[in-house]
């Protein structure tokens, strides 16, 4: 039995999906990704809420990260309850029933010189 690491609440205050991309799809499609690590022996049931500057939050989006696994979740692929709008600032909050680790990554391919950034999310229990 492995001892879980992480927290049950995470926030990514920065989010933005560019409206267009350059390069072959899907590898070079501009995107935001949340990398979720579940090191526990239980599946992690995660609810994501998206916050905007000019409208009410949307969610929850629900995903499961199997026990002792990782999930790289593209925000571009979230569609239920509605797609994340492109060219719009947003933030996200993750709530899990078991401790997980969340890392944020963005690929911006709007120009030939691609930009990739990654940072750990803010954790709170």
Backbone as a chain_set.jsonl record, in Angstrom:
{"seq": "XXXXXXXXXXXXXXXXXXXXXXXXXXXXXXXXXXXXXXXXXXXXXXXXXXXXXXXXXXXXXXXXXXXXXXXXXXXXXXXXXXXXXXXXXXXXXXXXXXXXXXXXXXXXXXXXXXXXXXXXXXXXX", "coords": {"N": [[0.846, -1.174, 0.0], [0.688, 2.143, -0.981], [1.617, 5.356, 0.267], [-0.374, 8.183, -0.076], [0.441, 11.235, -1.816], [0.203, 14.806, -1.872], [-2.609, 17.053, -2.132], [-6.103, 17.808, -1.478], [-7.429, 19.98, -2.573], [-6.853, 22.228, -5.168], [-5.643, 25.066, -7.004], [-5.466, 26.823, -10.055], [-4.593, 29.819, -10.947], [-4.217, 31.112, -13.316], [-5.248, 30.966, -16.619], [-5.623, 30.382, -20.099], [-6.572, 29.853, -23.35], [-5.227, 30.07, -26.421], [-6.686, 31.517, -29.395], [-5.969, 30.528, -31.868], [-3.646, 28.386, -33.673], [-0.374, 27.293, -34.801], [1.142, 24.895, -36.862], [1.315, 21.237, -36.967], [-1.633, 19.392, -36.086], [-2.653, 16.997, -33.61], [-0.516, 17.717, -32.02], [0.703, 20.299, -32.01], [-1.333, 22.022, -31.358], [-2.415, 24.876, -29.732], [-2.723, 24.865, -26.236], [-3.988, 24.357, -22.868], [-2.996, 22.465, -20.097], [-3.732, 20.304, -17.394], [-1.831, 18.461, -15.322], [-2.333, 15.626, -13.577], [-1.522, 13.792, -10.73], [-2.025, 10.785, -9.149], [-1.057, 9.153, -6.511], [-2.067, 7.38, -4.733], [-3.733, 4.377, -3.45], [-6.328, 4.345, -4.225], [-8.871, 5.216, -6.612], [-9.026, 8.553, -7.813], [-11.535, 10.871, -7.641], [-12.299, 13.66, -9.301], [-13.402, 16.999, -9.288], [-13.791, 19.822, -11.291], [-13.914, 23.304, -11.344], [-14.489, 26.15, -13.302], [-13.521, 29.503, -13.411], [-14.367, 32.858, -14.33], [-13.673, 36.247, -15.464], [-15.83, 37.792, -16.166], [-18.259, 36.478, -15.975], [-20.432, 34.014, -14.431], [-19.114, 31.144, -12.599], [-18.338, 27.939, -14.163], [-19.173, 24.527, -14.131], [-19.538, 21.486, -12.213], [-16.765, 19.991, -13.952], [-16.068, 16.638, -14.434], [-13.616, 14.215, -13.697], [-11.785, 11.141, -13.55], [-8.961, 9.912, -11.953], [-7.146, 7.12, -12.159], [-6.044, 4.849, -9.545], [-2.654, 5.091, -8.529], [-1.749, 6.329, -10.88], [-1.316, 8.694, -13.628], [-2.798, 11.577, -15.144], [-3.03, 13.49, -17.968], [-4.661, 16.207, -18.65], [-6.22, 17.984, -21.072], [-7.478, 21.191, -21.126], [-8.753, 22.125, -23.367], [-10.186, 19.926, -24.209], [-12.281, 19.626, -22.464], [-15.729, 19.415, -22.27], [-18.199, 19.056, -21.055], [-19.831, 20.509, -18.468], [-19.878, 22.516, -20.53], [-17.911, 23.683, -23.337], [-14.59, 25.023, -22.759], [-14.056, 28.393, -23.323], [-12.107, 29.762, -26.013], [-9.466, 32.226, -26.248], [-9.992, 33.636, -23.919], [-9.648, 34.76, -20.615], [-9.279, 32.708, -17.73], [-9.677, 30.871, -14.62], [-9.025, 27.992, -12.525], [-10.332, 25.527, -10.253], [-9.607, 22.603, -8.502], [-11.048, 19.829, -6.978], [-10.647, 17.003, -5.069], [-11.388, 13.64, -3.988], [-9.404, 12.157, -2.836], [-5.948, 12.717, -1.89], [-4.086, 14.445, -4.379], [-1.663, 15.517, -6.858], [-1.265, 18.52, -8.662], [-0.244, 19.936, -11.663], [0.35, 22.669, -13.873], [0.382, 23.296, -17.357], [1.134, 25.075, -20.346], [0.914, 25.253, -23.858], [1.754, 27.451, -26.279], [1.287, 28.06, -29.483], [1.019, 30.089, -31.343], [2.824, 31.43, -32.907], [5.714, 30.736, -34.978], [7.895, 30.234, -33.283], [7.538, 28.38, -30.716], [6.054, 28.519, -27.43], [6.376, 27.15, -24.23], [5.126, 26.672, -21.054], [5.289, 25.803, -17.587], [4.042, 25.121, -14.353], [3.655, 24.482, -10.85], [0.506, 23.968, -9.331], [-1.484, 25.907, -6.951], [-1.852, 24.702, -3.714], [-4.324, 23.653, -1.34], [-5.882, 22.577, 1.633]], "CA": [[0.0, 0.0, 0.0], [1.489, 3.361, -1.047], [1.098, 6.508, 0.995], [-0.663, 9.22, -1.063], [1.034, 12.55, -1.659], [-0.586, 15.869, -2.48], [-3.692, 17.718, -1.409], [-7.422, 17.564, -2.063], [-7.884, 21.202, -3.27], [-5.797, 22.896, -5.935], [-6.107, 26.164, -7.843], [-4.614, 27.404, -11.087], [-5.172, 31.159, -11.086], [-3.979, 31.593, -14.673], [-5.663, 30.078, -17.691], [-5.92, 31.065, -21.36], [-6.375, 29.018, -24.522], [-5.181, 30.939, -27.598], [-7.753, 31.29, -30.368], [-5.47, 29.835, -33.051], [-2.377, 27.683, -33.515], [0.398, 27.013, -36.01], [1.798, 23.6, -36.778], [0.441, 20.067, -37.12], [-2.521, 19.029, -34.983], [-2.946, 17.722, -32.368], [0.7, 17.967, -31.242], [1.014, 21.712, -31.889], [-2.508, 22.828, -31.054], [-2.252, 25.631, -28.484], [-3.589, 24.27, -25.22], [-3.71, 24.347, -21.436], [-3.077, 21.106, -19.564], [-3.55, 20.036, -15.967], [-1.235, 17.144, -15.132], [-2.812, 15.148, -12.28], [-0.857, 12.589, -10.238], [-2.687, 10.089, -8.044], [-0.137, 8.116, -6.023], [-2.747, 6.557, -3.725], [-4.263, 3.079, -3.865], [-7.743, 4.539, -4.562], [-9.144, 6.138, -7.705], [-9.325, 9.931, -7.401], [-12.664, 11.475, -8.343], [-11.935, 15.068, -9.293], [-14.345, 17.961, -9.846], [-13.109, 21.052, -11.701], [-14.758, 24.472, -11.574], [-13.802, 27.183, -14.077], [-13.927, 30.858, -13.026], [-14.139, 33.87, -15.357], [-13.696, 37.627, -14.968], [-17.028, 38.511, -16.569], [-19.484, 35.668, -15.882], [-20.466, 33.054, -13.332], [-18.306, 29.929, -12.799], [-18.917, 26.8, -14.87], [-18.72, 23.245, -13.612], [-18.223, 20.838, -12.246], [-16.277, 19.021, -14.917], [-15.673, 15.489, -13.614], [-12.648, 13.266, -14.252], [-11.259, 10.146, -12.613], [-7.554, 9.531, -12.123], [-7.033, 5.806, -11.52], [-5.03, 4.66, -8.499], [-1.258, 4.95, -8.936], [-1.656, 6.734, -12.284], [-1.313, 10.114, -13.941], [-3.714, 11.983, -16.209], [-2.728, 14.791, -18.559], [-5.993, 16.64, -19.066], [-6.256, 19.237, -21.829], [-8.686, 21.992, -20.916], [-9.401, 22.202, -24.676], [-11.041, 18.754, -24.397], [-13.414, 19.642, -21.535], [-16.937, 19.843, -22.991], [-19.409, 18.864, -20.257], [-21.104, 20.989, -18.983], [-19.736, 23.314, -21.75], [-16.497, 23.845, -23.7], [-13.863, 26.18, -22.246], [-13.906, 29.3, -24.47], [-10.764, 30.19, -26.402], [-9.22, 33.668, -26.233], [-10.691, 34.121, -22.725], [-8.958, 34.484, -19.353], [-10.036, 31.923, -16.754], [-8.942, 30.206, -13.545], [-9.65, 26.701, -12.245], [-10.189, 24.925, -8.932], [-9.725, 21.146, -8.533], [-11.367, 19.224, -5.688], [-10.519, 15.558, -5.2], [-11.745, 12.902, -2.777], [-8.136, 11.671, -2.271], [-4.878, 13.656, -2.231], [-3.45, 14.374, -5.689], [-0.773, 16.631, -7.188], [-1.689, 19.16, -9.908], [0.721, 20.818, -12.319], [-0.238, 23.374, -14.998], [1.252, 23.484, -18.51], [0.523, 25.711, -21.518], [1.633, 25.33, -25.124], [1.267, 28.556, -27.108], [1.91, 27.882, -30.793], [0.497, 31.097, -32.269], [3.888, 31.814, -33.83], [6.612, 29.618, -35.286], [8.704, 29.979, -32.089], [6.574, 27.941, -29.7], [6.333, 28.787, -26.027], [5.825, 26.163, -23.309], [5.372, 27.019, -19.651], [4.746, 24.839, -16.641], [4.18, 25.516, -12.956], [2.84, 23.711, -9.916], [-0.687, 24.694, -8.9], [-1.551, 26.266, -5.536], [-2.535, 23.636, -2.966], [-5.015, 24.012, -0.117], [-6.759, 21.518, 2.174]], "C": [[0.896, 1.242, 0.0], [0.805, 4.488, -0.285], [0.852, 7.64, 0.002], [0.091, 10.508, -0.758], [0.108, 13.572, -2.301], [-1.618, 16.438, -1.537], [-5.01, 17.427, -2.11], [-8.013, 18.786, -2.757], [-6.685, 21.887, -3.905], [-6.42, 24.017, -6.745], [-5.029, 26.548, -8.851], [-5.24, 28.761, -11.393], [-5.078, 31.681, -12.516], [-4.426, 30.56, -15.682], [-6.022, 30.881, -18.926], [-5.611, 30.099, -22.493], [-6.36, 29.945, -25.735], [-6.227, 30.532, -28.64], [-7.283, 30.533, -31.61], [-4.09, 29.248, -32.768], [-1.668, 27.616, -34.854], [1.072, 25.665, -35.806], [0.8, 22.465, -36.848], [-0.381, 19.794, -35.858], [-2.457, 17.522, -34.769], [-1.706, 18.142, -31.592], [0.963, 19.458, -31.012], [-0.217, 22.594, -31.756], [-2.254, 23.539, -29.736], [-3.221, 25.081, -27.452], [-3.096, 24.561, -23.806], [-3.879, 22.908, -20.976], [-2.94, 21.126, -18.06], [-3.022, 18.609, -15.872], [-1.567, 16.701, -13.709], [-2.098, 13.848, -11.93], [-1.638, 12.046, -9.051], [-1.775, 8.946, -7.604], [-0.797, 7.182, -5.013], [-3.213, 5.228, -4.312], [-5.753, 3.14, -4.21], [-7.85, 5.433, -5.786], [-9.469, 7.514, -7.128], [-10.452, 10.469, -8.274], [-12.527, 12.983, -8.179], [-13.044, 15.885, -9.941], [-13.596, 19.262, -10.106], [-14.149, 22.134, -11.925], [-13.922, 25.531, -12.266], [-14.402, 28.54, -13.718], [-13.523, 31.846, -14.109], [-14.183, 35.262, -14.736], [-15.028, 38.311, -15.226], [-18.315, 37.687, -16.552], [-19.346, 34.67, -14.744], [-19.602, 31.828, -13.649], [-19.091, 28.842, -13.53], [-18.332, 25.526, -14.278], [-19.809, 22.605, -12.786], [-18.007, 19.989, -13.495], [-15.758, 17.867, -14.068], [-14.708, 14.581, -14.375], [-12.242, 12.307, -13.147], [-9.808, 9.871, -12.97], [-7.394, 8.191, -11.412], [-5.918, 5.771, -10.467], [-3.656, 4.445, -9.122], [-1.028, 5.296, -10.413], [-1.583, 8.25, -12.401], [-2.286, 10.365, -15.089], [-3.301, 13.364, -16.675], [-3.996, 15.256, -19.264], [-5.904, 17.971, -19.793], [-7.576, 19.954, -21.564], [-9.458, 22.125, -22.23], [-10.4, 21.067, -24.875], [-12.213, 18.697, -23.425], [-14.643, 20.191, -22.261], [-18.207, 19.777, -22.158], [-19.173, 19.403, -18.853], [-21.026, 21.933, -20.186], [-18.253, 23.454, -22.067], [-15.892, 25.088, -23.041], [-13.652, 27.131, -23.43], [-12.439, 29.651, -24.733], [-10.688, 31.708, -26.336], [-9.93, 34.35, -25.06], [-9.867, 33.773, -21.49], [-9.862, 33.663, -18.437], [-9.1, 31.397, -15.679], [-9.685, 28.908, -13.239], [-9.355, 26.241, -10.825], [-10.491, 23.437, -9.068], [-10.024, 20.663, -7.127], [-11.431, 17.721, -5.877], [-10.888, 14.869, -3.887], [-10.541, 12.2, -2.142], [-7.048, 12.67, -2.642], [-4.297, 13.37, -3.619], [-2.449, 15.531, -5.8], [-1.223, 17.176, -8.538], [-0.586, 20.086, -10.403], [0.066, 21.403, -13.567], [0.794, 23.548, -16.103], [0.461, 24.161, -19.62], [1.476, 25.615, -22.695], [0.971, 26.431, -25.94], [2.004, 28.476, -28.437], [1.394, 28.899, -31.806], [1.563, 31.607, -33.235], [4.841, 30.642, -34.002], [7.503, 29.252, -34.102], [7.752, 29.651, -30.946], [7.025, 28.311, -28.295], [5.641, 27.723, -25.18], [6.144, 26.623, -21.905], [4.722, 25.975, -18.779], [5.01, 25.342, -15.23], [3.293, 24.625, -12.087], [1.647, 24.573, -9.513], [-0.583, 25.06, -7.425], [-2.371, 25.216, -4.816], [-3.14, 24.172, -1.678], [-5.839, 22.82, 0.344], [-7.784, 22.096, 3.094]], "O": [[1.758, 1.388, 0.866], [-0.421, 4.558, -0.208], [1.78, 8.032, -0.705], [0.348, 10.833, 0.401], [-0.684, 13.23, -3.18], [-1.513, 16.321, -0.316], [-5.03, 16.866, -3.205], [-9.008, 18.654, -3.469], [-5.65, 22.095, -3.27], [-7.587, 23.937, -7.13], [-3.84, 26.588, -8.533], [-6.293, 28.837, -12.026], [-5.8, 32.609, -12.88], [-4.022, 29.4, -15.607], [-6.651, 31.935, -18.827], [-4.497, 29.582, -22.581], [-7.384, 30.551, -26.05], [-6.598, 29.363, -28.749], [-8.1, 29.958, -32.329], [-3.454, 29.567, -31.763], [-2.266, 27.849, -35.904], [1.516, 25.341, -34.704], [-0.41, 22.686, -36.798], [0.098, 19.941, -34.734], [-2.211, 16.812, -35.743], [-1.825, 18.856, -30.596], [1.403, 19.842, -29.928], [-0.146, 23.795, -32.017], [-1.92, 22.903, -28.736], [-4.395, 24.856, -27.747], [-1.95, 24.954, -23.59], [-4.796, 22.212, -21.414], [-2.13, 21.874, -17.511], [-3.688, 17.663, -16.293], [-1.132, 17.33, -12.745], [-2.069, 12.913, -12.731], [-1.881, 12.755, -8.074], [-1.728, 7.897, -8.247], [-0.141, 6.28, -4.49], [-3.1, 4.989, -5.514], [-6.373, 2.107, -4.459], [-7.015, 6.315, -5.982], [-10.109, 7.622, -6.082], [-10.333, 10.515, -9.498], [-12.624, 13.514, -7.073], [-13.564, 15.524, -10.997], [-12.857, 19.744, -9.248], [-15.147, 21.914, -12.613], [-12.784, 25.788, -11.874], [-15.621, 28.714, -13.718], [-12.472, 31.7, -14.734], [-14.671, 35.436, -13.619], [-15.338, 39.31, -14.577], [-19.346, 38.135, -17.053], [-18.269, 34.508, -14.17], [-19.381, 31.506, -14.817], [-20.321, 28.822, -13.521], [-17.143, 25.46, -13.966], [-20.907, 23.152, -12.68], [-18.929, 19.362, -14.017], [-15.072, 18.101, -13.073], [-14.942, 14.226, -15.53], [-12.342, 12.623, -11.962], [-9.469, 9.631, -14.129], [-7.496, 8.13, -10.187], [-4.98, 6.566, -10.507], [-3.508, 3.72, -10.105], [-0.232, 4.657, -11.101], [-1.758, 8.983, -11.427], [-2.559, 9.477, -15.897], [-3.228, 14.301, -15.88], [-4.351, 14.759, -20.333], [-5.548, 18.983, -19.189], [-8.653, 19.39, -21.757], [-10.684, 22.228, -22.215], [-11.363, 21.22, -25.628], [-13.061, 17.812, -23.541], [-14.608, 21.297, -22.8], [-19.208, 20.392, -22.527], [-18.39, 18.819, -18.104], [-22.054, 22.14, -20.829], [-17.42, 23.356, -21.167], [-16.586, 26.074, -22.795], [-13.114, 26.708, -24.453], [-11.644, 29.813, -23.807], [-11.71, 32.393, -26.363], [-10.407, 35.478, -25.178], [-9.434, 32.632, -21.33], [-11.07, 33.897, -18.377], [-7.879, 31.47, -15.814], [-10.835, 28.738, -13.643], [-8.292, 26.517, -10.268], [-11.494, 23.049, -9.668], [-9.334, 21.042, -6.181], [-12.166, 17.22, -6.727], [-10.722, 15.44, -2.809], [-10.646, 11.699, -1.023], [-7.204, 13.404, -3.618], [-4.051, 12.221, -3.985], [-2.403, 16.409, -4.939], [-1.527, 16.41, -9.453], [-0.065, 20.913, -9.654], [-0.693, 20.712, -14.247], [1.942, 23.903, -15.836], [-0.719, 23.875, -19.822], [2.676, 25.857, -22.567], [-0.217, 26.359, -26.254], [3.194, 28.783, -28.517], [1.336, 28.607, -33.0], [1.227, 32.164, -34.28], [4.777, 29.667, -33.252], [7.838, 28.08, -33.929], [7.226, 30.549, -30.29], [8.22, 28.403, -28.011], [4.463, 27.427, -25.384], [7.295, 26.93, -21.592], [3.74, 25.34, -19.164], [6.063, 25.913, -14.947], [2.294, 24.082, -12.56], [1.782, 25.788, -9.372], [0.307, 24.577, -6.726], [-3.468, 24.873, -5.257], [-2.559, 25.027, -1.009], [-6.434, 22.125, -0.48], [-8.606, 21.362, 3.642]]}, "num_chains": 1, "name": "protein.A"}
